[in-house]
Amino acid sequence: MPEITDEFILSLFSNEKTKEKAFEMLLKKYQKHIYYSARRIVTIHEDADDVTQNVCIKIWRNLDKFRSESSLKTWISRICVNEALTYIEKKKKLLNLDDDNYTNFLLISQADTSTLSPGQIEQILQEEIVKLPPKQRAVFTMRYYDETPYAEMSKIFDTSESALKASYHFAAEKIKKNISERLTF
């Protein structure tokens, strides 16, 4: 069975009679991408579910305004990143936590409900990723896990490729340094 193209989904979405079917197709194609992108930024499963739901609502409300200046996946990723970063800020305010205390909250939450692989190194890597500032965490995880090209990330974050390369480099160096310090006995 051939893959359903974004163009086909968009054409169905533009017709009121097939709009809902098009949205179902879009979700089938991109829901996992949305969830895992959100999960890598917010880190907690329940928060990723909330962000995924918010992203889906925004897609439904705004898909008819999609201008095809980038790929549909890039457009969705941009919504997801922005929604995840906004979610983190709202949650920090709700919990009345500054950046450091929110990071500690995430580390404790992750330790309590970890669904990571059993390897201790993977756990340490995840803990170091959580310590990154949210936007830097988003850049790092998109590049490290999804191998998202800098050109695509530039459209998602609305910033230059060189700034993203620097952000990724600084994140990777922080993680290497912190892991090295943790594993030195």
C-alpha contacts under 8 A as a table, 3 or more apart, distances in Angstrom:
res1	aa1	res2	aa2	distance
4	I	8	F	6.73
4	I	9	I	7.32
4	I	25	M	7.94
5	T	8	F	5.24
5	T	9	I	6.47
6	D	9	I	5.04
6	D	10	L	6.08
6	D	26	L	7.89
6	D	72	L	6.69
7	E	10	L	5.07
7	E	11	S	6.11
8	F	11	S	5.11
8	F	12	L	6.27
9	I	12	L	5.21
9	I	13	F	6.09
9	I	22	A	5.10
9	I	23	F	7.52
9	I	25	M	6.86
9	I	26	L	6.64
10	L	13	F	4.93
10	L	14	S	6.27
10	L	22	A	7.16
11	S	14	S	5.32
11	S	15	N	7.09
12	L	15	N	5.55
12	L	18	T	5.32
12	L	19	K	5.85
12	L	21	K	7.57
12	L	22	A	5.37
13	F	16	E	7.04
13	F	18	T	6.15
13	F	19	K	4.09
13	F	20	E	7.25
13	F	21	K	7.78
13	F	22	A	5.16
13	F	23	F	6.87
13	F	63	L	7.92
13	F	64	D	7.35
14	S	18	T	7.85
14	S	19	K	6.49
14	S	64	D	6.64
15	N	18	T	5.51
15	N	19	K	5.74
16	E	19	K	5.09
16	E	20	E	7.98
17	K	20	E	7.69
18	T	21	K	5.31
18	T	22	A	6.16
19	K	22	A	5.15
19	K	23	F	6.29
20	E	23	F	5.06
20	E	24	E	6.27
21	K	24	E	5.08
21	K	25	M	6.29
22	A	25	M	5.06
22	A	26	L	6.17
23	F	26	L	4.94
23	F	27	L	6.16
23	F	60	W	7.20
24	E	27	L	5.15
24	E	28	K	6.14
25	M	28	K	5.05
25	M	29	K	6.19
26	L	29	K	5.11
26	L	30	Y	6.02
26	L	31	Q	7.80
27	L	30	Y	5.16
27	L	31	Q	4.90
27	L	56	C	7.87
28	K	31	Q	5.98
29	K	32	K	7.76
30	Y	33	H	5.18
30	Y	34	I	6.16
30	Y	73	K	7.70
31	Q	34	I	5.05
31	Q	35	Y	6.13
31	Q	52	T	7.69
32	K	35	Y	5.08
32	K	36	Y	6.07
33	H	36	Y	5.40
33	H	37	S	5.94
34	I	37	S	5.25
34	I	38	A	6.12
34	I	52	T	6.06
34	I	55	V	7.73
34	I	76	I	7.61
34	I	77	S	7.05
34	I	80	C	6.43
35	Y	38	A	5.17
35	Y	39	R	5.95
35	Y	48	A	6.07
35	Y	49	D	6.75
35	Y	51	V	7.79
35	Y	52	T	5.49
36	Y	39	R	4.83
36	Y	40	R	6.10
36	Y	48	A	7.73
37	S	40	R	5.46
37	S	41	I	6.71
37	S	77	S	7.60
37	S	80	C	7.11
37	S	81	V	7.48
37	S	142	M	7.36
38	A	41	I	5.26
38	A	42	V	6.03
38	A	43	T	7.68
38	A	48	A	5.20
38	A	51	V	6.46
38	A	52	T	6.83
38	A	80	C	6.38
38	A	81	V	6.91
38	A	84	A	5.85
39	R	42	V	5.29
39	R	43	T	4.81
39	R	44	I	6.41
39	R	45	H	6.38
39	R	47	D	7.56
39	R	48	A	4.77
40	R	43	T	5.24
40	R	137	R	7.81
40	R	138	A	7.15
40	R	141	T	6.41
41	I	81	V	7.77
41	I	84	A	6.49
41	I	85	L	7.57
41	I	134	P	6.49
41	I	137	R	6.18
41	I	138	A	5.44
41	I	141	T	7.63
42	V	47	D	6.41
42	V	48	A	6.25
42	V	84	A	6.33
42	V	85	L	7.82
42	V	87	Y	7.95
42	V	88	I	6.65
42	V	134	P	7.94
43	T	47	D	7.53
43	T	48	A	7.11
43	T	106	L	7.40
43	T	110	Q	7.54
43	T	130	V	7.30
44	I	47	D	5.31
44	I	48	A	6.18
44	I	106	L	7.59
44	I	109	S	7.39
44	I	110	Q	6.97
45	H	48	A	5.04
45	H	49	D	6.23
46	E	49	D	5.03
46	E	50	D	6.35
47	D	50	D	5.01
47	D	51	V	6.15
48	A	51	V	5.01
48	A	52	T	5.95
48	A	84	A	7.89
49	D	52	T	5.03
49	D	53	Q	6.20
50	D	53	Q	5.16
50	D	54	N	6.24
51	V	54	N	5.00
51	V	55	V	6.04
51	V	80	C	7.43
51	V	83	E	6.39
51	V	84	A	5.97
51	V	87	Y	7.05
52	T	55	V	5.06
52	T	56	C	6.16
52	T	80	C	7.48
53	Q	56	C	5.13
53	Q	57	I	6.31
54	N	57	I	5.15
54	N	58	K	6.26
54	N	83	E	7.30
55	V	58	K	5.06
55	V	59	I	6.11
55	V	76	I	7.93
55	V	79	I	6.41
55	V	80	C	5.83
55	V	83	E	6.70
56	C	59	I	5.04
56	C	60	W	6.18
57	I	60	W	5.12
57	I	61	R	6.22
58	K	61	R	5.11
58	K	62	N	5.95
58	K	79	I	7.72
59	I	62	N	5.19
59	I	63	L	5.28
59	I	76	I	7.36
60	W	63	L	5.76
61	R	64	D	7.58
62	N	65	K	5.30
62	N	66	F	6.83
63	L	66	F	5.17
66	F	75	W	7.97
67	R	70	S	7.91
68	S	71	S	6.27
68	S	72	L	7.07
70	S	74	T	6.22
70	S	75	W	6.53
70	S	155	K	7.42
71	S	74	T	5.16
71	S	75	W	6.32
72	L	75	W	5.02
72	L	76	I	6.10
73	K	76	I	5.08
73	K	77	S	5.99
74	T	77	S	4.95
74	T	78	R	6.12
74	T	152	E	6.49
74	T	153	M	7.76
74	T	155	K	7.15
74	T	156	I	6.11
75	W	78	R	5.17
75	W	79	I	6.44
75	W	156	I	6.82
76	I	79	I	5.14
76	I	80	C	6.14
77	S	80	C	4.90
77	S	81	V	6.06
77	S	156	I	6.41
78	R	81	V	5.23
78	R	82	N	6.13
78	R	155	K	7.64
78	R	156	I	4.28
78	R	157	F	6.59
79	I	82	N	5.27
79	I	83	E	5.94
79	I	156	I	8.00
80	C	83	E	5.10
80	C	84	A	6.01
81	V	84	A	5.15
81	V	85	L	6.14
81	V	138	A	7.01
81	V	156	I	7.75
82	N	85	L	5.22
82	N	86	T	6.07
83	E	86	T	5.07
83	E	87	Y	5.97
84	A	87	Y	4.95
84	A	88	I	6.27
85	L	88	I	5.19
85	L	89	E	6.46
85	L	134	P	6.41
85	L	135	K	6.95
86	T	89	E	5.17
86	T	90	K	6.24
87	Y	90	K	5.14
87	Y	91	K	6.05
88	I	91	K	5.08
88	I	92	K	6.10
88	I	134	P	7.75
89	E	92	K	5.18
89	E	93	K	6.32
90	K	93	K	5.16
90	K	94	L	6.06
91	K	94	L	4.90
91	K	95	L	6.02
92	K	95	L	5.20
92	K	96	N	5.71
92	K	97	L	5.07
92	K	98	D	6.70
92	K	99	D	7.67
92	K	102	Y	6.39
93	K	96	N	4.72
93	K	97	L	6.39
94	L	97	L	7.92
97	L	100	D	7.83
97	L	101	N	5.54
97	L	102	Y	5.51
98	D	101	N	5.44
98	D	102	Y	6.00
99	D	102	Y	5.13
99	D	103	T	6.18
100	D	103	T	5.09
100	D	104	N	6.34
101	N	104	N	4.98
101	N	105	F	6.11
102	Y	105	F	4.86
102	Y	106	L	6.22
103	T	106	L	5.06
103	T	107	L	6.23
103	T	130	V	6.71
103	T	131	K	5.85
104	N	107	L	5.02
104	N	108	I	6.17
105	F	108	I	5.22
105	F	109	S	6.06
106	L	109	S	4.96
106	L	110	Q	5.87
106	L	130	V	7.13
107	L	110	Q	5.06
107	L	111	A	6.14
107	L	127	E	6.41
107	L	130	V	7.19
108	I	111	A	5.13
108	I	112	D	6.24
109	S	112	D	5.11
109	S	113	T	6.13
109	S	114	S	7.84
110	Q	113	T	5.29
110	Q	114	S	5.01
111	A	114	S	5.39
116	L	122	E	7.47
116	L	123	Q	6.75
117	S	122	E	6.75
117	S	123	Q	7.41
118	P	122	E	7.67
118	P	123	Q	7.61
119	G	122	E	5.35
119	G	123	Q	6.46
120	Q	123	Q	4.96
120	Q	124	I	6.20
121	I	124	I	5.03
121	I	125	L	6.13
122	E	125	L	4.99
122	E	126	Q	6.17
123	Q	126	Q	5.13
123	Q	127	E	6.21
124	I	127	E	5.02
124	I	128	E	6.23
124	I	179	I	7.09
125	L	128	E	5.16
125	L	129	I	6.19
125	L	175	I	7.39
125	L	179	I	7.27
126	Q	129	I	5.04
126	Q	130	V	6.22
127	E	130	V	5.15
127	E	131	K	6.58
128	E	131	K	5.16
128	E	132	L	6.99
128	E	175	I	5.74
128	E	178	N	7.10
128	E	179	I	7.37
129	I	132	L	5.50
129	I	137	R	6.28
129	I	175	I	6.92
130	V	133	P	7.89
130	V	137	R	7.12
132	L	136	Q	6.13
132	L	137	R	5.33
132	L	171	A	6.99
133	P	136	Q	5.35
133	P	137	R	5.93
134	P	137	R	4.93
134	P	138	A	6.17
135	K	138	A	5.02
135	K	139	V	6.34
136	Q	139	V	5.08
136	Q	140	F	6.03
136	Q	167	S	6.13
136	Q	168	Y	7.04
136	Q	171	A	6.62
137	R	140	F	5.09
137	R	141	T	6.00
137	R	171	A	7.55
138	A	141	T	5.35
138	A	142	M	6.05
139	V	142	M	5.35
139	V	143	R	6.22
139	V	153	M	7.71
139	V	164	L	6.96
139	V	167	S	7.11
139	V	168	Y	6.19
140	F	143	R	5.32
140	F	144	Y	5.76
140	F	167	S	7.70
140	F	168	Y	5.24
140	F	171	A	6.50
140	F	172	A	7.42
141	T	144	Y	5.03
141	T	145	Y	5.41
141	T	146	D	7.10
142	M	145	Y	5.77
142	M	146	D	5.09
142	M	147	E	6.27
142	M	148	T	5.61
143	R	146	D	5.65
143	R	147	E	4.37
143	R	148	T	4.95
143	R	149	P	7.06
143	R	150	Y	7.84
143	R	168	Y	7.59
144	Y	147	E	5.59
144	Y	148	T	7.98
148	T	152	E	6.71
148	T	153	M	6.65
149	P	152	E	5.39
149	P	153	M	6.33
150	Y	153	M	4.89
150	Y	154	S	5.90
150	Y	161	E	5.48
150	Y	164	L	6.81
150	Y	165	K	7.22
151	A	154	S	5.08
151	A	155	K	6.79
151	A	161	E	6.14
152	E	155	K	5.32
152	E	156	I	6.45
153	M	156	I	4.83
153	M	157	F	5.99
153	M	158	D	7.91
153	M	161	E	7.57
153	M	164	L	7.61
154	S	157	F	5.39
154	S	158	D	5.38
154	S	159	T	5.13
154	S	160	S	5.57
154	S	161	E	5.49
154	S	164	L	7.20
155	K	158	D	4.95
155	K	159	T	7.04
159	T	163	A	6.85
159	T	164	L	7.36
160	S	163	A	5.28
160	S	164	L	6.50
161	E	164	L	5.07
161	E	165	K	6.12
162	S	165	K	5.00
162	S	166	A	6.15
163	A	166	A	5.12
163	A	167	S	6.12
164	L	167	S	4.93
164	L	168	Y	6.06
165	K	168	Y	5.14
165	K	169	H	6.02
166	A	169	H	5.00
166	A	170	F	6.06
167	S	170	F	5.24
167	S	171	A	6.12
168	Y	171	A	5.09
168	Y	172	A	6.06
169	H	172	A	5.15
169	H	173	E	6.11
170	F	173	E	5.10
170	F	174	K	6.13
171	A	174	K	5.13
171	A	175	I	6.17
172	A	175	I	5.13
172	A	176	K	6.10
173	E	176	K	5.09
173	E	177	K	6.02
174	K	177	K	5.18
174	K	178	N	6.04
175	I	178	N	5.20
175	I	179	I	5.96
176	K	179	I	5.23
176	K	180	S	5.92
177	K	180	S	5.10
177	K	181	E	6.19
178	N	181	E	5.09
178	N	182	R	6.15
179	I	182	R	5.02
179	I	183	L	6.07
180	S	183	L	5.28
180	S	184	T	6.13
181	E	184	T	5.31
182	R	185	F	7.72
